[in-house]
Amino acid sequence: MTPVPIYFDYQATTPLDPMARKAMEPYWDTHFGNPHAIDHRYGIDAAQAIRHARAEVACFMNADDDTIVLTSGATESCNLALRGVVAKVLPGGRDQIITVATEHPAVFETVQQLAGPMIKINILPVGPTGQLDLDRLDDVLDDRTLLVSVMAANNEIGTLHPLSEIAARCHRVGALLHTDATQAAGRIPIDVEAWDVDLLSISAHKMYGPKGVGALFVREGVDLAPMITGGGQERNRRSGTLATPLVIGFGAACTVVRETLPTDRRHLDHLTARLLRALTDICPELELFGELTHRLPGNLNIGFPGLPALQVVHCLTDRIAIATGSACSSVRSAPSRVLSALGVDSDRAATALRISLGRFTTENEIDRAVGIFAEITASS
């Protein structure tokens, strides 16, 4: 029997946690009611389960239940945040959106599409480790700024941004702050109050929940137009029948993460350090892209000089599941936009491999992977 490949692509998606799977099971068949049909017991039971799951999601990010809009995932949540705010812009009102060159396509491409006669966009550069220069942000923030969108943690290089400091600068001029916290969820604490963000997007499948469900936190008082209409669900912010089993799994995953996060983080820090030391022993010239300290637990973005990443991935297909960058961009052959923003030339960027570890990664898998990498680098 062919061995199962080692899974090192947790930032693309995580395995479903057993507790989330167990919580979902009854809602596929036994409790199949429509949560919006509350004239009978089937609908009432489903609605009560949704209410409980929403509370779990809210608790996970230190928010109130009624600030949570359930969506199909982080891409929809980001689109709803950005497009929903812009749709409320009045002629002559605030007209500037600011974001960062290293944002995920769900934000980066959406912001570009919003540019037009009424909306001006400002895409800020980053330093060589992916950090945003806060003084540069101050230079462009003014009383015309409507919205700033900065991700909590980068999806390729794991760089963490100081959201509370960014929020203070935004609010000083009356601008809103949105953060795509998709990659941060499940790896670092999410706290909308400590961060003081106005909008926050997450997705269940990046934090051991099911695919197809996510959430958008909307701070009370933020005016947001719906993108999807036709039923008035989610307090008129996102119409459509909720996928009850997925929402239940999302809530359960949030509870598990909240309870296990300190242990998970120590586990990831230990395994990441172990892997990086071993890979550096194999290849002293190994390049690490991004921040070394202000970095997402479990993330490594590395390059073996002179060894194209696509060649490495091809050699690893049946042995290690690994990525060359964002899962949303892996079908493209162009150099990583994130690494280009760091000033990494195309030859070095072509060597970049994203390794992402998770809750179920073991020391044995780390050691096995090191042996495989040693074999590949020796034969190249």
ChimeraX attribute file (.defattr): number of C-alpha atoms within 10 A of each C-alpha:
attribute: neighborCount
match mode: 1-to-1
recipient: residues
	/A:1	3
	/A:2	6
	/A:3	7
	/A:4	10
	/A:5	15
	/A:6	19
	/A:7	20
	/A:8	23
	/A:9	22
	/A:10	25
	/A:11	27
	/A:12	18
	/A:13	20
	/A:14	23
	/A:15	17
	/A:16	19
	/A:17	20
	/A:18	15
	/A:19	15
	/A:20	24
	/A:21	20
	/A:22	12
	/A:23	17
	/A:24	22
	/A:25	15
	/A:26	13
	/A:27	20
	/A:28	13
	/A:29	10
	/A:30	9
	/A:31	20
	/A:32	15
	/A:33	20
	/A:34	18
	/A:35	21
	/A:36	15
	/A:37	15
	/A:38	15
	/A:39	8
	/A:40	10
	/A:41	12
	/A:42	16
	/A:43	18
	/A:44	18
	/A:45	19
	/A:46	24
	/A:47	20
	/A:48	13
	/A:49	20
	/A:50	22
	/A:51	17
	/A:52	17
	/A:53	24
	/A:54	26
	/A:55	19
	/A:56	23
	/A:57	29
	/A:58	23
	/A:59	18
	/A:60	23
	/A:61	21
	/A:62	15
	/A:63	20
	/A:64	16
	/A:65	17
	/A:66	16
	/A:67	19
	/A:68	24
	/A:69	22
	/A:70	28
	/A:71	26
	/A:72	18
	/A:73	22
	/A:74	28
	/A:75	22
	/A:76	21
	/A:77	29
	/A:78	29
	/A:79	19
	/A:80	25
	/A:81	31
	/A:82	24
	/A:83	19
	/A:84	19
	/A:85	19
	/A:86	22
	/A:87	15
	/A:88	12
	/A:89	15
	/A:90	10
	/A:91	8
	/A:92	8
	/A:93	14
	/A:94	20
	/A:95	21
	/A:96	22
	/A:97	25
	/A:98	21
	/A:99	24
	/A:100	22
	/A:101	19
	/A:102	29
	/A:103	23
	/A:104	24
	/A:105	16
	/A:106	17
	/A:107	26
	/A:108	17
	/A:109	12
	/A:110	16
	/A:111	22
	/A:112	17
	/A:113	12
	/A:114	17
	/A:115	15
	/A:116	10
	/A:117	7
	/A:118	15
	/A:119	19
	/A:120	18
	/A:121	19
	/A:122	19
	/A:123	18
	/A:124	16
	/A:125	19
	/A:126	19
	/A:127	12
	/A:128	16
	/A:129	20
	/A:130	25
	/A:131	20
	/A:132	22
	/A:133	12
	/A:134	13
	/A:135	10
	/A:136	12
	/A:137	21
	/A:138	13
	/A:139	8
	/A:140	14
	/A:141	24
	/A:142	17
	/A:143	15
	/A:144	17
	/A:145	23
	/A:146	24
	/A:147	25
	/A:148	25
	/A:149	26
	/A:150	25
	/A:151	26
	/A:152	27
	/A:153	26
	/A:154	27
	/A:155	26
	/A:156	32
	/A:157	30
	/A:158	28
	/A:159	25
	/A:160	21
	/A:161	19
	/A:162	16
	/A:163	21
	/A:164	16
	/A:165	12
	/A:166	21
	/A:167	21
	/A:168	16
	/A:169	19
	/A:170	23
	/A:171	15
	/A:172	11
	/A:173	15
	/A:174	17
	/A:175	24
	/A:176	20
	/A:177	27
	/A:178	28
	/A:179	29
	/A:180	29
	/A:181	24
	/A:182	29
	/A:183	26
	/A:184	23
	/A:185	25
	/A:186	27
	/A:187	23
	/A:188	20
	/A:189	16
	/A:190	21
	/A:191	16
	/A:192	22
	/A:193	13
	/A:194	11
	/A:195	18
	/A:196	18
	/A:197	24
	/A:198	23
	/A:199	28
	/A:200	28
	/A:201	30
	/A:202	30
	/A:203	30
	/A:204	31
	/A:205	26
	/A:206	25
	/A:207	28
	/A:208	29
	/A:209	31
	/A:210	27
	/A:211	19
	/A:212	16
	/A:213	26
	/A:214	28
	/A:215	28
	/A:216	27
	/A:217	27
	/A:218	24
	/A:219	20
	/A:220	11
	/A:221	8
	/A:222	13
	/A:223	14
	/A:224	18
	/A:225	19
	/A:226	18
	/A:227	15
	/A:228	14
	/A:229	13
	/A:230	9
	/A:231	14
	/A:232	14
	/A:233	17
	/A:234	18
	/A:235	13
	/A:236	16
	/A:237	20
	/A:238	22
	/A:239	18
	/A:240	15
	/A:241	14
	/A:242	21
	/A:243	18
	/A:244	23
	/A:245	25
	/A:246	27
	/A:247	31
	/A:248	31
	/A:249	30
	/A:250	34
	/A:251	28
	/A:252	28
	/A:253	30
	/A:254	28
	/A:255	20
	/A:256	21
	/A:257	23
	/A:258	20
	/A:259	12
	/A:260	13
	/A:261	18
	/A:262	13
	/A:263	11
	/A:264	20
	/A:265	20
	/A:266	13
	/A:267	20
	/A:268	23
	/A:269	15
	/A:270	14
	/A:271	22
	/A:272	21
	/A:273	14
	/A:274	15
	/A:275	19
	/A:276	17
	/A:277	13
	/A:278	19
	/A:279	20
	/A:280	14
	/A:281	13
	/A:282	18
	/A:283	17
	/A:284	11
	/A:285	12
	/A:286	15
	/A:287	16
	/A:288	18
	/A:289	25
	/A:290	25
	/A:291	18
	/A:292	13
	/A:293	9
	/A:294	15
	/A:295	18
	/A:296	26
	/A:297	26
	/A:298	26
	/A:299	26
	/A:300	26
	/A:301	22
	/A:302	23
	/A:303	23
	/A:304	23
	/A:305	17
	/A:306	11
	/A:307	17
	/A:308	18
	/A:309	24
	/A:310	16
	/A:311	13
	/A:312	21
	/A:313	17
	/A:314	11
	/A:315	14
	/A:316	18
	/A:317	12
	/A:318	13
	/A:319	17
	/A:320	22
	/A:321	17
	/A:322	24
	/A:323	24
	/A:324	27
	/A:325	27
	/A:326	20
	/A:327	14
	/A:328	11
	/A:329	14
	/A:330	12
	/A:331	10
	/A:332	9
	/A:333	9
	/A:334	11
	/A:335	19
	/A:336	21
	/A:337	19
	/A:338	23
	/A:339	25
	/A:340	16
	/A:341	19
	/A:342	20
	/A:343	16
	/A:344	17
	/A:345	12
	/A:346	13
	/A:347	13
	/A:348	21
	/A:349	25
	/A:350	24
	/A:351	22
	/A:352	30
	/A:353	25
	/A:354	24
	/A:355	25
	/A:356	28
	/A:357	24
	/A:358	27
	/A:359	22
	/A:360	15
	/A:361	18
	/A:362	15
	/A:363	14
	/A:364	9
	/A:365	18
	/A:366	20
	/A:367	15
	/A:368	14
	/A:369	22
	/A:370	19
	/A:371	14
	/A:372	16
	/A:373	20
	/A:374	15
	/A:375	12
	/A:376	15
	/A:377	13
	/A:378	10
	/A:379	7
	/A:380	9
